[in-house]
Amino acid sequence: MTAGMVEMSPLQLTLPAEPASVPTARRAVSDYAERTGVDVEAVAVAVSEAVTNAVLHGFSDGGDGHIVIDARLQDGTLTVLVSDDGRGMHPNPDSPGLGFGLPMLAALSDEMGIQPSPAGGTRVTMRFAAAA
């Protein structure tokens, strides 16, 4: 662990897949990130975008579901997982967005990956390095 960093328990949240969960997730992960030495604003925007994507795209059919957020600090890096149990990631030519969300996540984080979630939806992994 980097000097000056405090060991922290992971943050784990399960939220309903609805628009009201976006600010809840953003606040919780931002509060957690403030204690880690990472760029809190980058984390806040990235988490907001990832949760918004899960709500809009994972549950575009209006079905009920959940979004799970796991944030943890390890070896000076904050790793945030945002996963859902929605329909998974598929091309959507009728999407209301412009397609800037995933490139923005990649730009805000030091590392970003997308894969199928064990719950059947999509899992986004973002890593943010703490300042030296």
N, C-alpha and C positions, 0 to 999 in steps of 0.2 A: 504494500500500500504506500502511496506517495506521502511524503512528510506533510503533516498538517491536515490530512484527510481523516475523517472519523469513519469507523466501520459502521455501515448502515444495514438494517434489515431491508429486504426487497419490498417494493410497493406492489401490491396486487389488487386489482379492481375488476369486478365484473359489473358491467353496465348494460341496461337495455339498449338495443339497437334503434335509437331514436335521436332526433336532432338535439334534444335537451341534454344528452350525454356528452356532447362535444365540449361545452364550457366546463363541465364537471371533470372530464378527463384532463383538459388543459390545465386547470387549476391544480389538481392533485399532482400531476407529473411536474409542473413548474415548481411547486412547493418542494417536492423531492429534489429536483435538479438544483435548486438554490443552495443546497448543502453539499454539492458535489464538485463545484469548481468548473462546470461546463457552461457554455453559452446558453443561459436560461431562455432567452428570446427565441433562439433557433430551435430549442427543444419544444417550446410552447407552440410555435407555428407548425412544426413538423407533426407533433401529436394531434393538433387540431385538424390538420389536413388528412392524416391517416384515419382518424376516427370519422371524419366527414365522408371520406371515400368509402369506408365500411358501411356507413348508414345509407348513403346514396346508391352505391353500386352492389353491395352484398345483399341488400334487402330491397332492391328496386321493385320487386313484385309485391311489396307491402307486407311480407311475412314478418312474424315475430322472431326475435333472436337476441343474441348477446354479443357484446364486445368485451374481450378480456385484455387487460393491460397489465404488463409485468415490466417493472423498471428496477434495475439493480446496478450497483456500482461494483466493479471488479477491476483491480489493477489500474486504477486511474481512468477507466472508461465507463461511461453510463450507457448501458444497453437497455433499449426500450422495445418491447414486443407489443404489437397491436394485432390481435387476431379476432376473427369473427367466425360464426357458424352459419354464415349466409350461403349464397349460391356459388361462391367462388368467383374467380376473376375471368371474365369473358369480354371479348370486344363488344362495344356497344355504340353503334353509329348514331343512336338517338340520345346519347348522353347529354345532359344539360351542361356539362363542363366543357372546357376548351382543351383538356388534356395536358394541363401544366402541372397537375398535382404530383405525379411521380417524379418528374425531373426536379421539382422544387424540393421534394423530400431528399433526393440524392444530393442536391446542392447544399442543403442545410446540415446534413449529417456528414460525419467522417466516413461512414460506411452504411450502405443500405441494401437490403435484400428482400425479395418477395418470393413466397412459396405457398403451396397449398397448406392450409391449417389442418392439424389432426382432427379438428372439430368439423371439417368439411368445407370450410370457407377459405379465407385467405389470411396469411400471416405476414406482417411487415416487421422486419427487424431493422432497427436504426441504432447506430453507435455514435457516441459523442465523446471525444477525448477531453479530459480536464486540462485546463491551462497548466503549464509547467510551473 
